[in-house]
Amino acid sequence: MDKIEIRRATKEDISLVRDLVMELAIFEKAPEEVSSTIDDYVAGGFSDNPLFSANLIYMNGELGGFSLWYYRFSTWKGRRFYLEDLYIKECFRGKGLGKRLIMEAIDEAKRTKCTGMMWQVLDWNQPAIDFYNTLGVKMDAGWLIVHLDL
C-alpha cells in the first residue's frame, strides 16, 4: 500500500513550492507569466502577517504536488477560503493525491470557519473540471476574471 503524507509547507520548503508553481505554469502554457521570486514567497508566507499557506503532498516519500491558499472576505458571504493553486505532478496523477489535497483544503476551510471555498480552473482543463464536478461544485458562468498588473 502506498504511503501518502500531507504536511504544511515551511519556510525551508519555499524552493519546492516555487518549483511546483513553475511546473504548474508550464502545464498551463504560461511560464513567462511567473514573476514572483523566492523572496516574495518567503515574505508572503512567513512574515508576521502571512498572506498564504501551503500544503505539500508526498507519496512513498516523493513529492507529488501542493496546494496553496489564502483567506478573503466576501461582502455577501463573509470569510472565504481561496484555493490559489492545486497541482499534482504528472507522474502522480490518477493516484488520488489531488482528492486528498482538496479534501484537506475543505477540512482547513471548515476548521477556520469559512463559509465556503473558491478557486479557478481553465476552461480547457477537462480532467480537472471533471474531477471538481465529482465534489458537487458550482461553476459560475457570466463572470469575467479581471486583473490589473502594476
N, C-alpha and C positions, 0 to 999 in steps of 0.2 A: 504494500500500500504506500502511496506517495505521501510524504510529509509536507504539509502546507503550513507556512507561518506568515502571519501578518504582524508587522510592528511599525510603530510610529517612527518616521524619519527623524534623525538627529542632525545637528549642525555638521557632524562628521560625514553624513551621508549626502550632503548637498551636491557633490560632483556626480554621484549616482543619479540623483533626481534630474540634474541638468542634462546628463547623457540620455536619460529616458525621454525627456522633453524634446531633445533633438531627434530621437528616433520617431517620436510621435509626429513632429513637424515634417520629417521626410515622408512618413506614411500619408500625411495629409497634403503632400505635394507643395509644401510651403516652408522649406528650411531657411530660406532667405528672410523670412518674417521674424525669426527669433533674434532679438537684440539684447535680451536680458543677460546679465553676467552672473558669475558665481557670487560676486559681492552683492548683487541685487537680491539673490536668493538668501544669502546669509542675513542681510538687513531685513528682508521681508518676512522671513520665517523665524528668526531667532533674536529679535530685538526685544526691548522691554514691552512693546505692544505689537506682537507678531500679526502679520496680515494674513498668513495662511498656515495650514498644517498639511502634512502628507503622510501617507502610509506606503510602505514597501511590502511586496508580497514575494515570498520565496517558495520554490518547490524543490524539495530534496536539497536544500542549501543553495540553490541557484536563484539569482534574482530574476523574477518573472515579470514584474511590472510595478505600477504605482498608481496611487490616486492622490490628488491634491485638491483641497477645498478651502473655502473661507465662508464667513457669515456675512449676510447682507440684511438690510431692513427693508421690508415692503410696507408702504403706507397702507396697503389694503390687507396684508396678511400677517405683518409682524416679522419676527425673526425667521429668516430663511437660510437654508444650507445650500451653498452654491458649489457644485462639483465642477471645478475648472477643468480638470483632466482626469481621465481614467485610461490607462494604456497597458496593454499586455503585449509582451514581445511575441513576435510571430511564431517562434518555435514552441511557445507555451499556450497558444490559443486553442480553444476547444477542450481544455482540461479542467474547466470550472473555476479558474483563477479570477476571471472577470466577475463572475457571480459572487464569489467570496468577497472581493473588494467592494462591490456595490452594496452587498448586504451589510458589510462593516460600516460603510458610509451611512446607510439608513439607520443602523443602530446608533452611530455617533450623533446623527441629527435628532434622534429621539432622546438620547441621553442629555443633549444640550438644549432640549425644549424648543426645537424648531417646529414651525407649523407646516413645513414641507421642504422639498428639495427641488432644485432646478439644475439643468445642465443643457448643453447644446450638442447636437450631432449633425454632421454634414449630411446633406440630403442624398449623396451618392454612396454613403456607407451603409448599405443594406444589411450586412451582417449585424452591425451594431443596432440599427433600427429594429431588426427582428428580435434581437436579444432584449432590448429595452421594452418592447411590446410584451414580452413574457412576464414583465414585472407589473403590468397593468397601468402603464404610464399614459398621460395625455400629451399629445404633441400639438402645440398651438400653431394654428395657421393664421395668416394675416398679420403677423408681427415681423418687422424687419429688424435685423441687428444693426444698430447704429454705433459707430465709434469715430473718434477724432484723435488722430495721432498728434502728439505735441512735441 
